[in-house]
Amino acid sequence: MDKLKVGIVGCGRVSVVYKDVFHKCQDRITVRYAVDKVLERARAFAEDFDDCAYSNSFEDILEQELDVVHICTPHNLHKEQVIKCLNAGFNVLTEKPMAITLKDADDMIELANRSGKKFGVIFQNRYIEGVKEAKRLIEQGKLGKILGAWSLLTWWRPPSYYECDWKGRWDTEGGGVLIDQAIHSIDLVQHLIGSPVKWIHGHIDNRVLKNVEVEDVADAAIGFENGCIYCLFATNYYAHNAPIQIEILGEKGKINIKGFDVMIEIEGKSYEVNPAPLTDVEFKGQGYWGTYHYEQISEYYDCVINDKAVVVNGKEGRKALEIVLGVYRSAKENKKIYLPFE
């Protein structure tokens, strides 16, 4: 089998994770091209791999012979870059959020479907061991009817985090704590509940991080078609990055997630599903990113090689985005909104 020829666009903060994943997948891929607007970052990434060229121009990657391109750029660039890569004949895996508008997301999904290329969106926390176990149990009806859910994100983003040309702005980041940080916990909740969202009543504010124009706190009540009510709270002005907490409550039991540890309780019996401890050598990137990019990206490569359907595809990636944008719409209009709102 020929190895997949892989390229990456965006060699910034999260690229250390991709570099590690690429090395772990070298039995199936060869890294051929790296792009970043800062040429030195592209060069530094490319130098980690044999025969990997680099450039500071996105348009250059469209001329390469590649099988897969990873998009790791600012949120507002995702739509244009994904569209151009799909049109160039590449399979594409983009970081979250897939876009900053639903129209852009729908355009990406439509083109991917029409082109026949494999399009996926990174939501690596779906691959946490306990989350996969919880999803299986919920689908089997072991928790009974899902009654409610809540998620709590209390993180810290210092002023230095926003010292770049796109973070903290509506037109480039698309929002603040919701679209950048809490979108992962929002995705996990909607993924586990497994029901379409019916309505959203949300609120956002900027209370502490006055160097940005976007929200640093958000809360919402989110109603699902199955009757479940989801209580959401997120902020990035807390003193440190506390473990994300999520609870899913059913008639027969509940799921509690704290960080990457999952406690499952069914009919009075409980057990934990915890990831194996990692050494400093094994762990790459920020602690709150986890180590699950490898599981999702490896699965994606398998889908490309064996022509299988991508699990976290564009349609799946759109679900959390719609909730985030629904909270923004509700907050702007100061009322409960019903889906679809666009």
Order of alpha helices (4+ residues) and beta strands (2+ residues): beta-alpha-beta-alpha-beta-alpha-beta-alpha-beta-alpha-beta-alpha-beta-alpha-beta-beta-beta-beta-beta-beta-beta-alpha-alpha-beta
